[in-house]
């Protein structure tokens, strides 16, 4: 299991919910103006096929 340094910007893969370092992640998708990050190409492909399925379960950012 990989531990992320708390000093890095952690993001969550909306498919498998793995925590990732935003600056080193290799797989990304844009959807409705937001960037989503993925641990693998497999998770990215699942998201790209049906983003709505994963967005519903993904915590939305609050507008401040």
PyMOL Python script that loads the backbone (N, CA, C, O; Angstrom):
from pymol import cmd

cmd.read_pdbstr("""\
ATOM      1  N   UNK A   1       0.854  -1.192   0.000  1.00  0.00           N
ATOM      2  CA  UNK A   1       0.000   0.000   0.000  1.00  0.00           C
ATOM      3  C   UNK A   1       0.887   1.238   0.000  1.00  0.00           C
ATOM      4  O   UNK A   1       1.869   1.307   0.739  1.00  0.00           O
ATOM      5  N   UNK A   2       0.538   2.208  -0.828  1.00  0.00           N
ATOM      6  CA  UNK A   2       1.314   3.433  -0.941  1.00  0.00           C
ATOM      7  C   UNK A   2       0.732   4.497  -0.032  1.00  0.00           C
ATOM      8  O   UNK A   2      -0.484   4.676   0.036  1.00  0.00           O
ATOM      9  N   UNK A   3       1.615   5.203   0.671  1.00  0.00           N
ATOM     10  CA  UNK A   3       1.195   6.303   1.521  1.00  0.00           C
ATOM     11  C   UNK A   3       1.548   7.610   0.834  1.00  0.00           C
ATOM     12  O   UNK A   3       2.650   7.764   0.307  1.00  0.00           O
ATOM     13  N   UNK A   4       0.617   8.547   0.839  1.00  0.00           N
ATOM     14  CA  UNK A   4       0.847   9.846   0.215  1.00  0.00           C
ATOM     15  C   UNK A   4       1.326  10.821   1.288  1.00  0.00           C
ATOM     16  O   UNK A   4       0.746  10.909   2.371  1.00  0.00           O
ATOM     17  N   UNK A   5       2.379  11.540   0.972  1.00  0.00           N
ATOM     18  CA  UNK A   5       2.908  12.566   1.854  1.00  0.00           C
ATOM     19  C   UNK A   5       1.830  13.625   2.071  1.00  0.00           C
ATOM     20  O   UNK A   5       1.258  14.115   1.097  1.00  0.00           O
ATOM     21  N   UNK A   6       1.535  13.995   3.325  1.00  0.00           N
ATOM     22  CA  UNK A   6       0.475  14.982   3.574  1.00  0.00           C
ATOM     23  C   UNK A   6       0.754  16.355   2.961  1.00  0.00           C
ATOM     24  O   UNK A   6      -0.158  17.172   2.836  1.00  0.00           O
ATOM     25  N   UNK A   7       2.004  16.612   2.580  1.00  0.00           N
ATOM     26  CA  UNK A   7       2.348  17.902   1.983  1.00  0.00           C
ATOM     27  C   UNK A   7       1.903  17.995   0.527  1.00  0.00           C
ATOM     28  O   UNK A   7       1.863  19.095  -0.025  1.00  0.00           O
ATOM     29  N   UNK A   8       1.570  16.886  -0.103  1.00  0.00           N
ATOM     30  CA  UNK A   8       1.139  16.915  -1.501  1.00  0.00           C
ATOM     31  C   UNK A   8      -0.364  17.135  -1.573  1.00  0.00           C
ATOM     32  O   UNK A   8      -1.081  16.967  -0.587  1.00  0.00           O
ATOM     33  N   UNK A   9      -0.823  17.511  -2.754  1.00  0.00           N
ATOM     34  CA  UNK A   9      -2.248  17.715  -2.964  1.00  0.00           C
ATOM     35  C   UNK A   9      -2.878  16.372  -3.323  1.00  0.00           C
ATOM     36  O   UNK A   9      -2.654  15.842  -4.411  1.00  0.00           O
ATOM     37  N   UNK A  10      -3.662  15.832  -2.405  1.00  0.00           N
ATOM     38  CA  UNK A  10      -4.295  14.538  -2.633  1.00  0.00           C
ATOM     39  C   UNK A  10      -5.631  14.712  -3.336  1.00  0.00           C
ATOM     40  O   UNK A  10      -6.412  15.604  -3.005  1.00  0.00           O
ATOM     41  N   UNK A  11      -5.879  13.857  -4.302  1.00  0.00           N
ATOM     42  CA  UNK A  11      -7.159  13.806  -5.005  1.00  0.00           C
ATOM     43  C   UNK A  11      -7.640  12.364  -4.945  1.00  0.00           C
ATOM     44  O   UNK A  11      -6.861  11.456  -4.655  1.00  0.00           O
ATOM     45  N   UNK A  12      -8.913  12.155  -5.217  1.00  0.00           N
ATOM     46  CA  UNK A  12      -9.496  10.816  -5.127  1.00  0.00           C
ATOM     47  C   UNK A  12      -9.990  10.343  -6.483  1.00  0.00           C
ATOM     48  O   UNK A  12     -10.684  11.066  -7.197  1.00  0.00           O
ATOM     49  N   UNK A  13      -9.624   9.127  -6.819  1.00  0.00           N
ATOM     50  CA  UNK A  13     -10.129   8.477  -8.032  1.00  0.00           C
ATOM     51  C   UNK A  13     -11.622   8.225  -7.803  1.00  0.00           C
ATOM     52  O   UNK A  13     -11.976   7.523  -6.856  1.00  0.00           O
ATOM     53  N   UNK A  14     -12.519   8.782  -8.650  1.00  0.00           N
ATOM     54  CA  UNK A  14     -13.959   8.623  -8.431  1.00  0.00           C
ATOM     55  C   UNK A  14     -14.467   7.204  -8.694  1.00  0.00           C
ATOM     56  O   UNK A  14     -15.595   6.880  -8.323  1.00  0.00           O
ATOM     57  N   UNK A  15     -13.659   6.361  -9.323  1.00  0.00           N
ATOM     58  CA  UNK A  15     -14.086   4.994  -9.623  1.00  0.00           C
ATOM     59  C   UNK A  15     -13.750   4.050  -8.460  1.00  0.00           C
ATOM     60  O   UNK A  15     -14.632   3.362  -7.947  1.00  0.00           O
ATOM     61  N   UNK A  16     -12.482   4.017  -8.046  1.00  0.00           N
ATOM     62  CA  UNK A  16     -12.055   3.078  -7.000  1.00  0.00           C
ATOM     63  C   UNK A  16     -11.794   3.754  -5.663  1.00  0.00           C
ATOM     64  O   UNK A  16     -11.545   3.078  -4.665  1.00  0.00           O
ATOM     65  N   UNK A  17     -11.848   5.092  -5.632  1.00  0.00           N
ATOM     66  CA  UNK A  17     -11.680   5.911  -4.426  1.00  0.00           C
ATOM     67  C   UNK A  17     -10.269   5.887  -3.839  1.00  0.00           C
ATOM     68  O   UNK A  17     -10.080   6.193  -2.662  1.00  0.00           O
ATOM     69  N   UNK A  18      -9.287   5.528  -4.652  1.00  0.00           N
ATOM     70  CA  UNK A  18      -7.900   5.565  -4.211  1.00  0.00           C
ATOM     71  C   UNK A  18      -7.450   7.020  -4.110  1.00  0.00           C
ATOM     72  O   UNK A  18      -7.803   7.845  -4.953  1.00  0.00           O
ATOM     73  N   UNK A  19      -6.672   7.330  -3.076  1.00  0.00           N
ATOM     74  CA  UNK A  19      -6.092   8.665  -2.926  1.00  0.00           C
ATOM     75  C   UNK A  19      -4.844   8.748  -3.795  1.00  0.00           C
ATOM     76  O   UNK A  19      -4.023   7.831  -3.807  1.00  0.00           O
ATOM     77  N   UNK A  20      -4.705   9.859  -4.523  1.00  0.00           N
ATOM     78  CA  UNK A  20      -3.612  10.041  -5.470  1.00  0.00           C
ATOM     79  C   UNK A  20      -2.971  11.413  -5.285  1.00  0.00           C
ATOM     80  O   UNK A  20      -3.600  12.335  -4.765  1.00  0.00           O
ATOM     81  N   UNK A  21      -1.727  11.541  -5.712  1.00  0.00           N
ATOM     82  CA  UNK A  21      -1.032  12.818  -5.715  1.00  0.00           C
ATOM     83  C   UNK A  21      -1.382  13.535  -7.019  1.00  0.00           C
ATOM     84  O   UNK A  21      -1.051  13.056  -8.104  1.00  0.00           O
ATOM     85  N   UNK A  22      -2.036  14.658  -6.913  1.00  0.00           N
ATOM     86  CA  UNK A  22      -2.495  15.413  -8.087  1.00  0.00           C
ATOM     87  C   UNK A  22      -1.352  15.744  -9.052  1.00  0.00           C
ATOM     88  O   UNK A  22      -1.570  15.832 -10.260  1.00  0.00           O
ATOM     89  N   UNK A  23      -0.156  15.926  -8.533  1.00  0.00           N
ATOM     90  CA  UNK A  23       0.969  16.352  -9.361  1.00  0.00           C
ATOM     91  C   UNK A  23       1.667  15.208 -10.089  1.00  0.00           C
ATOM     92  O   UNK A  23       2.434  15.455 -11.019  1.00  0.00           O
ATOM     93  N   UNK A  24       1.420  13.965  -9.687  1.00  0.00           N
ATOM     94  CA  UNK A  24       2.102  12.835 -10.330  1.00  0.00           C
ATOM     95  C   UNK A  24       1.148  11.872 -11.029  1.00  0.00           C
ATOM     96  O   UNK A  24       1.594  10.938 -11.696  1.00  0.00           O
ATOM     97  N   UNK A  25      -0.145  12.086 -10.886  1.00  0.00           N
ATOM     98  CA  UNK A  25      -1.120  11.185 -11.494  1.00  0.00           C
ATOM     99  C   UNK A  25      -0.991  11.223 -13.020  1.00  0.00           C
ATOM    100  O   UNK A  25      -0.790  12.286 -13.608  1.00  0.00           O
ATOM    101  N   UNK A  26      -1.108  10.058 -13.649  1.00  0.00           N
ATOM    102  CA  UNK A  26      -0.914   9.950 -15.098  1.00  0.00           C
ATOM    103  C   UNK A  26      -2.214  10.015 -15.898  1.00  0.00           C
ATOM    104  O   UNK A  26      -2.189  10.364 -17.078  1.00  0.00           O
ATOM    105  N   UNK A  27      -3.344   9.687 -15.280  1.00  0.00           N
ATOM    106  CA  UNK A  27      -4.601   9.584 -16.021  1.00  0.00           C
ATOM    107  C   UNK A  27      -5.603  10.616 -15.516  1.00  0.00           C
ATOM    108  O   UNK A  27      -5.891  10.685 -14.321  1.00  0.00           O
ATOM    109  N   UNK A  28      -6.131  11.417 -16.439  1.00  0.00           N
ATOM    110  CA  UNK A  28      -7.078  12.484 -16.109  1.00  0.00           C
ATOM    111  C   UNK A  28      -8.182  12.535 -17.157  1.00  0.00           C
ATOM    112  O   UNK A  28      -7.979  12.158 -18.311  1.00  0.00           O
ATOM    113  N   UNK A  29      -9.346  13.005 -16.738  1.00  0.00           N
ATOM    114  CA  UNK A  29     -10.446  13.283 -17.668  1.00  0.00           C
ATOM    115  C   UNK A  29     -11.101  14.586 -17.250  1.00  0.00           C
ATOM    116  O   UNK A  29     -11.157  14.914 -16.064  1.00  0.00           O
ATOM    117  N   UNK A  30     -11.589  15.317 -18.221  1.00  0.00           N
ATOM    118  CA  UNK A  30     -12.366  16.534 -17.978  1.00  0.00           C
ATOM    119  C   UNK A  30     -13.835  16.184 -18.181  1.00  0.00           C
ATOM    120  O   UNK A  30     -14.191  15.518 -19.153  1.00  0.00           O
ATOM    121  N   UNK A  31     -14.686  16.635 -17.262  1.00  0.00           N
ATOM    122  CA  UNK A  31     -16.122  16.398 -17.394  1.00  0.00           C
ATOM    123  C   UNK A  31     -16.848  17.559 -16.738  1.00  0.00           C
ATOM    124  O   UNK A  31     -16.643  17.840 -15.557  1.00  0.00           O
ATOM    125  N   UNK A  32     -17.693  18.232 -17.502  1.00  0.00           N
ATOM    126  CA  UNK A  32     -18.492  19.364 -17.040  1.00  0.00           C
ATOM    127  C   UNK A  32     -17.645  20.391 -16.293  1.00  0.00           C
ATOM    128  O   UNK A  32     -18.038  20.883 -15.235  1.00  0.00           O
ATOM    129  N   UNK A  33     -16.480  20.708 -16.855  1.00  0.00           N
ATOM    130  CA  UNK A  33     -15.632  21.747 -16.295  1.00  0.00           C
ATOM    131  C   UNK A  33     -14.765  21.334 -15.117  1.00  0.00           C
ATOM    132  O   UNK A  33     -14.037  22.161 -14.567  1.00  0.00           O
ATOM    133  N   UNK A  34     -14.832  20.086 -14.726  1.00  0.00           N
ATOM    134  CA  UNK A  34     -14.022  19.583 -13.607  1.00  0.00           C
ATOM    135  C   UNK A  34     -13.003  18.586 -14.129  1.00  0.00           C
ATOM    136  O   UNK A  34     -13.244  17.905 -15.126  1.00  0.00           O
ATOM    137  N   UNK A  35     -11.860  18.501 -13.451  1.00  0.00           N
ATOM    138  CA  UNK A  35     -10.854  17.510 -13.783  1.00  0.00           C
ATOM    139  C   UNK A  35     -10.950  16.372 -12.778  1.00  0.00           C
ATOM    140  O   UNK A  35     -11.003  16.600 -11.570  1.00  0.00           O
ATOM    141  N   UNK A  36     -10.971  15.155 -13.284  1.00  0.00           N
ATOM    142  CA  UNK A  36     -11.016  13.955 -12.446  1.00  0.00           C
ATOM    143  C   UNK A  36      -9.745  13.164 -12.690  1.00  0.00           C
ATOM    144  O   UNK A  36      -9.245  13.105 -13.813  1.00  0.00           O
ATOM    145  N   UNK A  37      -9.229  12.559 -11.638  1.00  0.00           N
ATOM    146  CA  UNK A  37      -7.937  11.882 -11.666  1.00  0.00           C
ATOM    147  C   UNK A  37      -8.125  10.392 -11.404  1.00  0.00           C
ATOM    148  O   UNK A  37      -9.004   9.992 -10.640  1.00  0.00           O
ATOM    149  N   UNK A  38      -7.286   9.571 -12.049  1.00  0.00           N
ATOM    150  CA  UNK A  38      -7.449   8.115 -11.976  1.00  0.00           C
ATOM    151  C   UNK A  38      -6.142   7.412 -11.690  1.00  0.00           C
ATOM    152  O   UNK A  38      -5.074   7.861 -12.105  1.00  0.00           O
ATOM    153  N   UNK A  39      -6.238   6.305 -10.976  1.00  0.00           N
ATOM    154  CA  UNK A  39      -5.058   5.514 -10.618  1.00  0.00           C
ATOM    155  C   UNK A  39      -4.565   4.678 -11.790  1.00  0.00           C
ATOM    156  O   UNK A  39      -3.396   4.297 -11.837  1.00  0.00           O
ATOM    157  N   UNK A  40      -5.452   4.393 -12.730  1.00  0.00           N
ATOM    158  CA  UNK A  40      -5.094   3.505 -13.845  1.00  0.00           C
ATOM    159  C   UNK A  40      -5.918   3.850 -15.081  1.00  0.00           C
ATOM    160  O   UNK A  40      -6.924   4.556 -15.005  1.00  0.00           O
ATOM    161  N   UNK A  41      -5.469   3.338 -16.204  1.00  0.00           N
ATOM    162  CA  UNK A  41      -6.210   3.519 -17.447  1.00  0.00           C
ATOM    163  C   UNK A  41      -7.567   2.815 -17.367  1.00  0.00           C
ATOM    164  O   UNK A  41      -8.550   3.288 -17.937  1.00  0.00           O
ATOM    165  N   UNK A  42      -7.616   1.691 -16.663  1.00  0.00           N
ATOM    166  CA  UNK A  42      -8.885   0.956 -16.523  1.00  0.00           C
ATOM    167  C   UNK A  42      -9.937   1.810 -15.809  1.00  0.00           C
ATOM    168  O   UNK A  42     -11.089   1.853 -16.240  1.00  0.00           O
ATOM    169  N   UNK A  43      -9.555   2.490 -14.725  1.00  0.00           N
ATOM    170  CA  UNK A  43     -10.510   3.350 -14.019  1.00  0.00           C
ATOM    171  C   UNK A  43     -10.923   4.528 -14.899  1.00  0.00           C
ATOM    172  O   UNK A  43     -12.097   4.898 -14.917  1.00  0.00           O
ATOM    173  N   UNK A  44      -9.983   5.119 -15.624  1.00  0.00           N
ATOM    174  CA  UNK A  44     -10.298   6.228 -16.516  1.00  0.00           C
ATOM    175  C   UNK A  44     -11.297   5.798 -17.584  1.00  0.00           C
ATOM    176  O   UNK A  44     -12.245   6.527 -17.874  1.00  0.00           O
ATOM    177  N   UNK A  45     -11.092   4.617 -18.173  1.00  0.00           N
ATOM    178  CA  UNK A  45     -12.002   4.128 -19.220  1.00  0.00           C
ATOM    179  C   UNK A  45     -13.401   3.890 -18.663  1.00  0.00           C
ATOM    180  O   UNK A  45     -14.392   4.208 -19.321  1.00  0.00           O
ATOM    181  N   UNK A  46     -13.490   3.333 -17.454  1.00  0.00           N
ATOM    182  CA  UNK A  46     -14.810   3.125 -16.834  1.00  0.00           C
ATOM    183  C   UNK A  46     -15.518   4.453 -16.653  1.00  0.00           C
ATOM    184  O   UNK A  46     -16.704   4.572 -16.959  1.00  0.00           O
ATOM    185  N   UNK A  47     -14.802   5.450 -16.159  1.00  0.00           N
ATOM    186  CA  UNK A  47     -15.383   6.775 -15.956  1.00  0.00           C
ATOM    187  C   UNK A  47     -15.818   7.387 -17.283  1.00  0.00           C
ATOM    188  O   UNK A  47     -16.930   7.902 -17.399  1.00  0.00           O
ATOM    189  N   UNK A  48     -14.942   7.331 -18.280  1.00  0.00           N
ATOM    190  CA  UNK A  48     -15.237   7.937 -19.586  1.00  0.00           C
ATOM    191  C   UNK A  48     -16.459   7.310 -20.258  1.00  0.00           C
ATOM    192  O   UNK A  48     -17.157   7.987 -21.013  1.00  0.00           O
ATOM    193  N   UNK A  49     -16.725   6.044 -20.000  1.00  0.00           N
ATOM    194  CA  UNK A  49     -17.884   5.369 -20.584  1.00  0.00           C
ATOM    195  C   UNK A  49     -19.199   5.828 -19.962  1.00  0.00           C
ATOM    196  O   UNK A  49     -20.226   5.861 -20.640  1.00  0.00           O
ATOM    197  N   UNK A  50     -19.174   6.186 -18.664  1.00  0.00           N
ATOM    198  CA  UNK A  50     -20.403   6.580 -17.974  1.00  0.00           C
ATOM    199  C   UNK A  50     -20.083   7.483 -16.789  1.00  0.00           C
ATOM    200  O   UNK A  50     -20.209   7.052 -15.642  1.00  0.00           O
ATOM    201  N   UNK A  51     -19.666   8.740 -17.040  1.00  0.00           N
ATOM    202  CA  UNK A  51     -19.274   9.628 -15.951  1.00  0.00           C
ATOM    203  C   UNK A  51     -20.363   9.828 -14.894  1.00  0.00           C
ATOM    204  O   UNK A  51     -20.065   9.903 -13.702  1.00  0.00           O
ATOM    205  N   UNK A  52     -21.606   9.914 -15.322  1.00  0.00           N
ATOM    206  CA  UNK A  52     -22.701  10.151 -14.388  1.00  0.00           C
ATOM    207  C   UNK A  52     -22.809   9.102 -13.297  1.00  0.00           C
ATOM    208  O   UNK A  52     -23.199   9.407 -12.170  1.00  0.00           O
ATOM    209  N   UNK A  53     -22.470   7.892 -13.623  1.00  0.00           N
ATOM    210  CA  UNK A  53     -22.510   6.791 -12.652  1.00  0.00           C
ATOM    211  C   UNK A  53     -21.557   7.065 -11.488  1.00  0.00           C
ATOM    212  O   UNK A  53     -21.860   6.747 -10.338  1.00  0.00           O
ATOM    213  N   UNK A  54     -20.406   7.657 -11.798  1.00  0.00           N
ATOM    214  CA  UNK A  54     -19.387   7.892 -10.776  1.00  0.00           C
ATOM    215  C   UNK A  54     -19.504   9.262 -10.134  1.00  0.00           C
ATOM    216  O   UNK A  54     -19.110   9.437  -8.981  1.00  0.00           O
ATOM    217  N   UNK A  55     -20.037  10.233 -10.855  1.00  0.00           N
ATOM    218  CA  UNK A  55     -20.202  11.575 -10.310  1.00  0.00           C
ATOM    219  C   UNK A  55     -21.203  11.561  -9.162  1.00  0.00           C
ATOM    220  O   UNK A  55     -21.018  12.271  -8.173  1.00  0.00           O
ATOM    221  N   UNK A  56     -22.253  10.769  -9.281  1.00  0.00           N
ATOM    222  CA  UNK A  56     -23.274  10.694  -8.228  1.00  0.00           C
ATOM    223  C   UNK A  56     -22.670  10.299  -6.890  1.00  0.00           C
ATOM    224  O   UNK A  56     -23.093  10.806  -5.851  1.00  0.00           O
ATOM    225  N   UNK A  57     -21.699   9.414  -6.897  1.00  0.00           N
ATOM    226  CA  UNK A  57     -21.078   8.929  -5.673  1.00  0.00           C
ATOM    227  C   UNK A  57     -19.877   9.765  -5.256  1.00  0.00           C
ATOM    228  O   UNK A  57     -19.354   9.594  -4.155  1.00  0.00           O
ATOM    229  N   UNK A  58     -19.436  10.665  -6.127  1.00  0.00           N
ATOM    230  CA  UNK A  58     -18.241  11.453  -5.893  1.00  0.00           C
ATOM    231  C   UNK A  58     -18.606  12.704  -5.111  1.00  0.00           C
ATOM    232  O   UNK A  58     -19.534  13.410  -5.506  1.00  0.00           O
ATOM    233  N   UNK A  59     -17.907  13.010  -4.009  1.00  0.00           N
ATOM    234  CA  UNK A  59     -18.240  14.219  -3.233  1.00  0.00           C
ATOM    235  C   UNK A  59     -17.993  15.469  -4.073  1.00  0.00           C
ATOM    236  O   UNK A  59     -16.901  15.658  -4.609  1.00  0.00           O
ATOM    237  N   UNK A  60     -19.002  16.312  -4.184  1.00  0.00           N
ATOM    238  CA  UNK A  60     -18.891  17.533  -4.974  1.00  0.00           C
ATOM    239  C   UNK A  60     -18.224  18.628  -4.144  1.00  0.00           C
ATOM    240  O   UNK A  60     -18.377  18.675  -2.923  1.00  0.00           O
ATOM    241  N   UNK A  61     -17.485  19.503  -4.817  1.00  0.00           N
ATOM    242  CA  UNK A  61     -16.840  20.635  -4.153  1.00  0.00           C
ATOM    243  C   UNK A  61     -17.905  21.668  -3.838  1.00  0.00           C
ATOM    244  O   UNK A  61     -18.799  21.928  -4.644  1.00  0.00           O
ATOM    245  N   UNK A  62     -17.796  22.252  -2.655  1.00  0.00           N
ATOM    246  CA  UNK A  62     -18.745  23.302  -2.292  1.00  0.00           C
ATOM    247  C   UNK A  62     -18.287  24.610  -2.918  1.00  0.00           C
ATOM    248  O   UNK A  62     -17.091  24.893  -2.997  1.00  0.00           O
ATOM    249  N   UNK A  63     -19.248  25.395  -3.358  1.00  0.00           N
ATOM    250  CA  UNK A  63     -18.933  26.713  -3.893  1.00  0.00           C
ATOM    251  C   UNK A  63     -18.704  27.663  -2.735  1.00  0.00           C
ATOM    252  O   UNK A  63     -19.539  27.767  -1.836  1.00  0.00           O
ATOM    253  N   UNK A  64     -17.574  28.357  -2.754  1.00  0.00           N
ATOM    254  CA  UNK A  64     -17.271  29.286  -1.659  1.00  0.00           C
ATOM    255  C   UNK A  64     -17.231  30.696  -2.162  1.00  0.00           C
ATOM    256  O   UNK A  64     -16.990  31.621  -1.386  1.00  0.00           O
TER     257      UNK A  64
END
""", "prot")
cmd.dss("prot")
cmd.show_as("cartoon", "prot")
cmd.util.cbc("prot")
cmd.orient("prot")
